[in-house]
Amino acid sequence: MTWDQYGFQIPQTTSGYAPKGEEKVCPFNIEPDQDVRTEDEIANIFLSDAHNYDKKIGRYINTYVGFSKKYRMTSSSGGIATYVSSQLIQMGVVDAVAMVHESEDHLNRFEFKFVSNPEDVTNGSKTKYYPVTYAEILQKIRVFPGKVAISGVGCFIKSIRLLQYYDPIFRDKIKFTIGIICGGIKSSFFSDYLAQKAGCKGDYKQPEFRVKNNNGNALDYSYSCIDTITNEKHLLRMRSVGDMWGTGFFKANACDFCDDVTTELADISLGDAWLPEYQNDDRGQNVIVVRSEIAEQIIRTGLTSDELNVKELSLDRFLRSQRGSFNHRHKGLKFRINNATRKGLSIPPKRHDNATINLLFKNVQRKRLQTKSKSLSIWKATRNADIFDRKSKKYLIALKISTEMYHIDRLVPQLIRKGKTMISRFKKHTFHG
């Protein structure tokens, strides 16, 4: 794996390389075998315990919301991923968990490492919005003298399932997968930009992407890093740089062709509880999708032992917690596929590629594609946060205008329906009076 010009890790073939079917485990393989054509077929193979099904989140046993009492404050959100990792080792389900840690290799910054002591799982906690690769850890798993669990976002876990399907060694070795609900993979440019905005004018180390501010709002978190020259720690309130997710800033192109919002192929999927009743808790809470009996047992045991503060969450409320991602990734997918195929690109089979959208939402999609593309090209050319802000401003304004027009268009019919309901109630009240 090598770094490309836009800050992403990509495979590079060596001289004399001859394909041996490696493309079959790529999550974006454009010609997959029928038995593993999409996430739905793969889930039927690996998640037979999950008898419930919803077209937006795939197969599942139950959905929850809550947090780990022990690991919450040392995690990005509710600490459930850290708790599950610890329990897997303590229960003897696995001998080690492959988690993302800071790397001694400055070029990569982060890498997957084994954790075999339950007390060390906090070293791999907290979300890292930075490119990583399975390349080295998979070679280590192959020869590891025991069973392992591994974490990852949707496309990463899909690649693990495909690898397990084609290679029995990995089906035997990897006994549990922890899925992180993903809003899109960020380029290394994202961290470089934030580090400059925070005050690190040169090189930096120990970037941390979800620093809790303890101010009563889970959305108001910070980014931090340490200047390698002065050894001074710098902090940046993420609200000061605006919405880095809805704009698509520094996002991988493949993410616009992923329809797996909830990491559907993991034993357990975890995300932030972006719901009004939980957003005011700055300590963080997780939404949880359980997809295997082992995962269900861990959650239920945590409730019995009082180590978890978790309750069942209705499917409707869970879907609402990730509504923005569903709206973009599913509803806008057909438009993005049509746009790509007109340019001669090949797209893998998708399940949510039939939605019809109006002109206003199509324009939102165009502007998001533009801001994503421009963010990468502008930073590549400038590597300067001030110049970047100035050059990207017009694209952000265009996206904001398009988004507001779309929201107004959606709001008008709702107001009309609400007005008709109020008039109807008024007439009934007047008549009976």
N, C-alpha and C positions, 0 to 999 in steps of 0.2 A: 504494500500500500504506500502511495506517495501523495504529497500535497500538490493540488493543482493551483492554478493562478488565482482562484477565487477563495482559497482557504478551506477547501474540502479534501477529505482523504479519498483517493480513487485507486482502483487496481491498475497496475502497470505490468504489461507482459514483458518477459525477458526474451532475448534472442533465442531462437530455436524452440520457443514455446509451442506446444500443440494441444489444443483443447481436449479435455477428457471428460466432458460433461459437467464441468464446474458451474456453467451458467444455470444449471438446473436448481441450484440452491440460492441463486440471486432472487431476492424478493420482487424484483421488477423484471424477471424473465419474460420476454414478450411472447414466447411460445411454450407455456408450461404443459406438462402432461395432464391429461384429463382428470386423473385421480386427485391431483393437487392443483387444480385450475385456479381456484380462488381461496380466500380464507374460509369460506363455508365448507368446501370439500376437505380442507386440511383439518378443520375443527372436528369434523365427523370421525376422523381417524384418531386424533389425540385427546379429545375432550368428550368421550362417550358418557362420562358421569354427569355432564351438564345437560339436563333434559329440557330446560327452558330455552326458548329462542326468541330473539327480537331482531328484526332486520337491521337495526342500527347498531346494536352492540354484540350480535352473534349469540353463541350458546353461553348459558350461565346457569348457576345454581341459585344464587341470591345476590342482592345488592345491599350494601351497607354504607353508613357514614360514621366517622368517629376518629379516634386517635389513640396512640399508645401513651400511657401515663409515664413510662420510663424514658422513651426516646423522642417524645414530641419536641422538646426544646432544643435538641441537637440535630433536628432534621429540617428540611425545607418546609414541610407541611405538618401532617399529623403523626409522622414517625412509624406508620404501619409497615412500610417496606423494611425498615431496620428491625422492627419487632419480628416480622415473618422470617427474615434471614437468621436472626438469633435462634428462633424456635426450631427451624429446620435442622440446625446443627445440634441443639440440645436434644431433640427427639430422635436423632440418629437417622433421619431421612436422608441427609447428605453428610459428607465429611468436610465439605468446604463450599463456600459461596463465592462466585466470581462477581466482584463489584468494581465499580470505577473508583480509582484512587488517583491522587496526584502522582505524576511520573517524575522520575529523576532525569528523564530525557526532556530537556527544555523545549525541544522542537515539537514534541507531541503534547506536553503539559499533563495529559491524563491518559491512563491506561487501565485495563482490567487486571485485577490481582486477586489471588485466592485469599479468603479469610476462613480460618478453621477454628478460631476461638470465638465463642459467642460474645465475649466482652470486647472484641475488637471490631465489631460490625459498625460501630459509630464512625470509624475512620473512613468508611465508604458511603456514609449517609450524605444527604443533600444533593440536589439536582445540579448537574454540570451541563450548561448550555454550550457545549463545545464538542467538536467532532472527535469520535473515538472509533476504534476498529476491533473486531473480534479476531483478526488475523493471528496474532500471537497466542492469545489465550486458548483458542481452539486447538492449537498444536500441543499446548500444555495439558488440556483436558484429555486429549487422546491417550496420553501416557500417564495420566494421574492415577495413583493406586487407590481409587475410591470413587464415590458418587459425588456429583456436584449439582448445585443450583446456579442459575445465571440470570442476571437482570438485563433489561433492554426495552427500547421503545418498539413500536409496532413492527416496523420493517426488520429490525434486528431479531425479534422473536420469531417472525415468519421465516427468516433464514435458518434459525435453529431448528424449527419444525421440519423444514425441507431437508436439512442436513440429517436429521434423525430418520426421515422417511427413506433416504437413499443410502445411509450408512448406519448399519446396526450397532457399530461401536458407540456412536453418539446417542443412539436411543437407549443404550444400556447405561452410559456414563451420566447423562444429564437427566436428573430425576425431577426437577422442578424449575419452573420459569416464573420470574417476577416481572410483570409488565408495567411499564410507566406510560401513562396516557400522555400523548405527545401533541404539541401544537405546531410542530415543524422543527427539523434539525437546522441548527444555526451554523454558519461559517465561523472559522476562527476570527474573522473580521469583526464579529459581534463583540467578542471580549476585548479585542484591541481597541475598538471604538469606545467602549465603556471605560476602559482603563484610562484612556486619554481624557475623557470627560470627567473622570474622578480626580484627575490631577497627576497621574503618572505620565510624564512627558517622554520618558524613554522606555526602557525595558521594565517588565513587571513580573511578579511571581504570586503564587497562591491566590488566583482569582476565585472569588466566592460569589455565586450568582443569586442566592436567596438569603440575605441577611435580614433577620426579623428585627423590625424597628420598635416593637412593643408600644405601638401608638393606637391600638384599637381597630386597625383595619388590615386584613390579611393581604389586600391588594397593594398596600403601601410598604413594599420591601426595598432593600438596597443591594447594590453590588459593591464588593470591596476587592482591593488588591494591594500588594506591597511593592513600592518602588525599589528596584534592585540596587539602585545607587545610594539612595538615602536611607533605605530600609524603613521608610515611613509608610504607614498604612493609610490608604485613601478610601473614602466612602462616597458612594453616589446614590442618591434617592432615585429609584427607577421612574418615578412619576415625573421627574424633571426632564426626562428624554422622550416622554410621550409613549404611545402605544407601539411597542416594538413587535407585537404579534399580529394584530389586525392589519398592519401595513405590509407584512411579509418581509420586512427588512432582514437582509442577510440570510434568507431562507434557501434551502436546497431546492433545485428545480423539481426533483423527484417527488417532493412532498405535495406538490399540487396535483399529483396523480395517484395519491394514496387515499383509499376510502376506508381504511381501518382507523377509526377515531379512538377506539378504546383498547387497543392492543388485544384483539380478540382471541389470539392463540395462546395467551399466557395462562398459567394455572390460577393466577390472581392478578387483577389489573387495578392500578392505583393512580388516583389523580387528585387535584385540588377540589375542594367542595365550594365551587363558585356559585353559591346560593345566598340570597339575602340574609337568611337566618344564621349563616355561618361566616360570612365575610367580615363581620365586625369582631370576630375572634382572631386577633393578630397572632396567636400562637399556632394557628393552622389546624385544619381538619381534612381528612381524606375521604373521598368517595371510593368505594371498594366494589369490584365485581369479582365474585368467587366463581371459578369455573371447574374446580376439581374437588374431590372428596378430601384430599389432604389439606387443601387450602381452607375448606369449610371447617375441618376439624381444628385447625390452628386458630381461626377466629372464634369458634365456639369455646375452645379451651381458654382463650384469653378473656372471654366474658366471664366464664365460671371462676377463674382465678382472680378476677378483678384487675387484671393487668391492662385490659383494654376498656375504654369508654366508647362503646360502639352500639349502634342500633340499626335495625333494618330500615332501608330507604326504599320508598316506592320506585318502581321503574320510571314513572312519569317525572318524579323529582330528580332522579339520576339523569335522565335525558336533558332536563332543564339545566342541570349543572354544566353541561358541555354543549349547550345550544349553539353558541357562536361557531364552534368547530364543526358541528353537524351541518349547520347552514352553509358554511363555506365549502367544506370537503365533499359533502354529498350533493347539495343542491346546485352548486356551481361546476360540478365535475364534467358534465356533458359539454358545457361551453368550452372548458379548458382542453378537453380531448379534441373537440372539433377544431379548435384553434391550432393545436399541435399537429394534427394530421394534415391540415392545410399546408403546413411548413415541411411536410415529408417525414415527420417523426413517427415512430412505431410505439404504440402504447399497449401494455399488458391487458388481459381481460379484466374488466371491472364490473362490480355489481350495482353501483349507483350511478349509472351513466345514461339515465333516461328522463331526468327532470327537465321540464320546460320552464324557462325563466323569461321574464320580460326584459325590455330594452334597458331599463334603468339598472337592473341587477347585472345584466351583461356588461354594462359600462363600469360598474363597480369591479367586476372581475378583470376587465382590461386594465383599470388603473392599479389594481393590486399586482398584477403581473408586471406592470411598468415600474412600480416602486421597488419590487423585489429585484428586478434586473438592474435598475439604476443604482440601487444601494451597493450592489456588488461591484459594478463597473466604476462608480465614483470613488469608492474607498480604495480599490485597486490602483486608481490613477493618482490619488491624493495622499492617502494615509495620514490625513489631518482632520481631526474632529470638527474644527471650526469651518474649514472649507467644505467638508462633507455636509454639515448642517445647512450651509448657505446654498449649495448646489442642489440638495435634495428637497429644499423647501417647496419649490413650485410643484413637484410631483405629489408631495403630501397634501398640499392645498387642493389640487385637482381630485385626489382620492377622497378627501373630506367632503368636498362639494358633491361628488357623485354619491357618496354614502348617505349624506343628509337628504338628498333628493329621493333616493330609494326609500329611506325610512319614512319620509313624509308621504310618499305614494302608498306605502303600506298602512300608514296611520289613518288616512282619510276614510277608507272603507270601515275601519273599526269604529271611528267616531260616528259615522253615519248609522251603523248598526246600533251603537249605544244610544244615539239620539232617537231612533225609531222605537227602541225598547222603552225609553223614558216617556215618550209621547203616548205609547200604548198604555203604560201603567197610569199615566195621568188621566187618560180618557176613561179607563175603567173606574178609577177612584172618583172622578167627577160624576159618572153615570150612576154609580151605586149610591153616591151621596145624595 
